[in-house]
Amino acid sequence: MHESIEQAFTELFQWCSRRDFAGYDPFDALNSRVFQSTPFTRSRAARLIWTQAFKRFPFNLRSLTLVPPQQNSKGLALFALAALSNYRRTKSPEAEKGARELLDQLLRTRIQGYSGAAWGYNFAWQSRNFFAERGTPVIVPTAFAARAFVEGYRAFNDDDYLQIARSSCDFIVKDLKRSVETADEICFSYSPSDSTRIFNASLLAGETLASVGSVTGETELCDFAIRAARYVARRQHEDGSWTYGAEPQQQWVDNFHTAYVLLSLSRIAKCVGSGIDIDSSLRRGFTFWVESFFLADGWPKYYHDSLYPADAHAAATAIVTLVELRELDSASTDLAERIARWAIHNLRDRRGFFYYQRRRFFTVHTPYMRWTQAWMLYALARLLEEKV
């Protein structure tokens, strides 16, 4: 099993490197030059239908509709995290060079004009809740970029990397809205232009503040993180689950957003130490997640109440989360290995990349760069690092 993971990691890294880590994304449909030439670009409904059609269609329509393959800032952050994990495992000069090059590429994609370092997506994005123009800074890629730079600082003792991550804290504190703010709770928005209450997004902001504040000694940053953790922990359901967000249209429960919540809660708790007590919430959430989203052979369910689709993104985020939360369950690394084995057997192409999803009657073979390849490379790297 160890050799198959090593081979899958190596071949996937080579496949992505040959393409300069650029590719398609499940949400890049609005980059279509065909769509951009129509008046439908001004219609919320048309944007949403076009995006969802591309995401759900069994065949890749992007070449036909002139969607160019591109680099994605969150994808670059994940690739950098994978490379940093590989460096920690191997300590090779080649691994250090690869990690630093990816961090340099990531830095070049940051968005200017805000209070601190921020990142966004390489496409305009119409969600159910809001529309974000291409180049809008949002917390998810910003938080993953900050995670990569904090880990770069820890790996290479390079203060420049820490300062970049610290700058992201200014973006979070000064530019993001706070839809809820009390003495002991806070909820950060997804971007400076919306006030949505999305649990994993607010926690990613908190994780960034905690990871930086614990290094720089800034208690104010850690206090923000503690309040963000309390806000989400207190909105956990009795069965241990969390919905995607607080709004009526955000009441679904899925695998990878639950993993995001668990991982960020755990990272915040580890950074701030005794400043917050969320052990009970974390353990109940972990138990619900493990018991609800995975079959015995490692099959990763997308929703807790439905077998299909089996999604490579869900598999990869699960592997990372299980490795990092292994102190909660001695069997978590074994489950991570079973998920990796299942994904390699069921979703991996012989050319080295991973497919998007396995659905009831067919498999979507589109090799999404951020959603699938970047996450899977990060997951395999973390699993290999843990097994050393």
N, C-alpha and C positions, 0 to 999 in steps of 0.2 A: 504493500500500500504506500509506503514511504517513497519508493522509487517512482510510482505512478504519479504522485503529487509533484515530485521534483521535475519529472518530464513534462507534465502539464504546465507547470509554472514556466519552465524554460522556453517551451515552444510558444506559449501565449505571449511571453515578453518579446520574443523575436518577431512574432506576427504583428504585434502592436508597434514595435520599434520601426519595422520596415515601412509602416504607414505614417511615421512621425506622430503617432498617437492621435491621429485625426480620423474621424469617421462620422457615421450617422447617429442620431439620437431618437428615441421614441417620440420626442416632443418638438422636433425640428421642422415640422411640416410647413410652418409659416415662412420658412426660408425659401420655399419654392418660388422660382422666378415666374412660373406659370400663374400661381395664385396671386403673386404681387402685381401682376399685370391686369388684374380684374378689379372691379369696384367692391368686391366682397371683403377686401381687406379692412373696410370700415365697419363691418357687421360683426358684432360679438357672436351671434349664433353661427354665422358662416365660419368664423375662425375656430370656434369650438368643434363644429362638425368636421371641418377639414383636418384638424389636429387629431381628433379621436378616430377618424376613418383611417388615417395613416398608421396610427398606433395599433389598431385592431385588425387591419387587413392582413390576410395570410401571406401576401407577397409584398416585396419592397417596391414601393411606387416612386422612390426618390429620384432615381435616374431619369425616369420618364417625365417627371415634373420639374426637373432641373433644381434639385436640392443638392448643394455641394457638400462633400465631406469636409468637416472642419474640426479643429481642436476645441475642447470644452474645458473651461477652467476647473470645474469640479472633477472632471476626468483627469486632468493633469495633477490635481491635488492627490487623488487616489493613486495614480501611477507613482507619484513621488513617495507616498506613504509605503507603497509596496517596495519601492527601491530602497527606502530607508530600512525597512524590515529585513530585506535581503542583505543590506550592509551589516546590520547588527548580527546577523547569523554568520556571515562569511568573513567579515572584516577585510575584504579584498579591495585593493585600489580601484579595480574596475567597478565594483559596486558603489564605492564612494563617488567616483566620477559620474556614474549614471544617476545617482540620487541628486547630486549638486546640479547637474544639467537640467533635470526635471524641475527642481526648485527655481532655477533661473527662468525656465520657460513659464512657469506658473507666475512668477513675479511680473513678467512682461504682459500678462493678460489682466492685471488689476485695473480697476476703473478709477479714473481721476475725478476730482471735483467734489469729494466728500471729506468729512472730518478725519477719516482715517482710511487705511487700506481696505478695499472692498472688492468683491468679485461678483460677477453675474453670469448669465448664460449667453451663449452665442446665437440665440434665436429669440424672437418674440414669442411669448408664451401666454396662451389663453387658457386659464383654468376655470373651474366652476365658480370660483370666488372673485377673481380679479384678472386683469390683463396687465402684463408687464412687457414693455418695449424691450427690444434687444439692447443690451448694455445697461439695463436697470440693475443696480446692486441689490443682491438678496442675501439673506443670512445663511442659507444652506451651503452654497459654494464658498462663501466667505469663511464660515466656520471650519470647513474641511481644509481650506487653504491655511488657516491659522493653525490647525492641528498639524499639518505637514511642516510648517515653519517652526513650531515649538519642538517637534520631534527632530527636525534638522538641527536646532540649537543644542538639544540634548546629545545628539549623536556626534556632532563635530565641535561643540563648545564655541559656536560662532555667534557672537552677540548680534550681528546684523540680522540673522534669522529671528532672534527674539524681538528685536525692535520692530520688524515687520508685523509679527503677531500682536505686539503691543499696540501698534497703530490700528489694527482691526478692532481693538477694544474701544477706541474712540469712535469708530463708525457705529458700533453697537450702542454705546451709551448716548451719543449725541445725535445720531441720525435716525435710528429706528424708533418707531412709535411704541408707546406702552399703553395697550388697551386696558390693562389692569395694573394698578400700582397702589399698594398699601404698605404699611410698616413691615409686614412679613411676607408679602406676595408680590410678584411682578410677572407680566407676560409681555414679551417682546414681539413686535410685528414681523412679518415675513420680509418686508421691504420698507423703505422710507415713504412709500406712496400708498400703503394699505394699513388697515387696523385689524387684520384677521388674527384669530386666536388659534394657532396651529401648535399643538403641544410639542411635537418633536422639533419644530423650528425654534420656538422660544427656548427649549432646553439646549439646543446647539449654541445659541447665543450665550446661555449660562455656562456651558462647558468651556467655551473660549475664554470667558472672563475668569473662570476658576483656574484653568490651566496656566494662563498668563499670570494672574494675581498670586498664585501659589509660588511662582518663581521670583517675581519682582517684589513680593511682600506687600502688595497693595491690598489692604483689607477691604477697601471700598469695592473693588472688583469682585472679591470673594463674596461680599455681602449681596451684591446683585445676583450672583450665581445661586446662593442659598435661597433667596426669595423666588427665583425662577424655578428651582427644584421643588419648593413647597407648593407653588401654584399647580404644577402638574401632578405631583404626588397626591394632592388632596382631591383631584378630579378622577382618580382611579375608581373603576366600578368594583362592586362587591366580589365579582369573580376574578379580579386581578387584571382585567383588561383596561385598555385606554382606547377611546375612539381617536380618529385623526385630529379632530379639533372640537371646539366648543359650540360651533354654530349648528343649527338644525340640519343643514345640508352636508355636514362633516361627520356624520354618525356611523361611519363604517369602521371595522376593525380589521387590519391587515397585518401580515407577517413582518415586513421590513420596517414599517413605521413603528411597530411595537419594539422591534430590535433597536431602532434609533433611540427611542425613549429610554429603554433599559441601559443602553451603553452610555448615554449622556448622564443619566442619573448616577450610574456607578462612577463615572469619571469625575463628576462634581464632588461626590461623597469622598472619593480618595484624595482629591485636592484640598478640600476644606477641612477634612478630618472631623473633629468633634463639633463642628459648627452646625451640623444638621443631622437629624435622625430620620432616615428614610429606609432603614434596613427592612422593616416589615413590608413597606410598599414595594421595594425592589424584589424581595423574595416572592411575594404573592404574584407580582407581574411576571417574574421569571418562570414560576411554576405554571401559570396559565399559558404562557407562550410556548414552553417546551411541550406541554401536554396537548395543546390545541393545534399546533401548526406543522407537526412532523410525524410521518409514518415511521414504522420501525426500521425500514431500510434506508431512511434518510430523505425520503420524498418531501420536498418543501411545499406546503400548501400556501397559496396566495392569501386566501381568507380563512378564518378559523372554522367556518362552517361549510367550506366547499373544497373539493379535492383539486379542481382545476381553476386556473392554469397553474402549472408548476413553473416557476419563474427563476431564471438564473440569478437575477438581482436578489431575490429573496433568499436563495441558497447562499450566496456570497455574504450578504450582511449577517446571516445567521452564523456562518463560520466565524467571522470576526467577533461577533458578540459572544458566542460560546467560548472562544479562546480567552477573551478578556474578562469574562465573568466566571471563569472556571472555579474560583473559590466558593461559589454558591452551590456547586454540585460537582462531585468528583468524576461523574460520568459525562460532563459536558464536552470534554475534548474527544471522547469516543463518539459522541453524537456528531460533533463537527467533522470527524473523519468519515462517518457514514454519509453525511450530506455531501462532502467532497467526492466520495466514491460514486454516489448516485449521480451527481452532476457530470462527472467525467464520463460515466457510462452512458448517460441519457441525453446530455446537452452539448457534448463536445464534438466538434468537427475534426476530421482526421488532419485538416490543415492547421489545427492548433487553437482556433477561436471557439467561443461558446455561443450557442444559439440563445435566442431571446426567451421563448416560452414553449413548453409542451402543453398543448390543449387537448381537449377530449378526442378530437378526430384528426388532428394534424399538429405538426410542430412548426413554429415560426422560426425560420433559419436566419433571419436578419442579424448580422453581427454588430449590434449597437456598441459603440466604443465606450461611452461613459457608463451607461446603464448596466452593461454586461461585462465587457472585457476589463475595464478598470477595476470594477468591484471584485471580479473573480481573481484578478492578479493580486490585489490587496489581500483577499481571503486566503489564497494559497500561500502567499508569502508569510502571513501571520501563523498559519497552521504549521508550516515548515519550521519557522522560528521557534514555536512552542515545542516542537518534537525533537529539537536538538538536545 
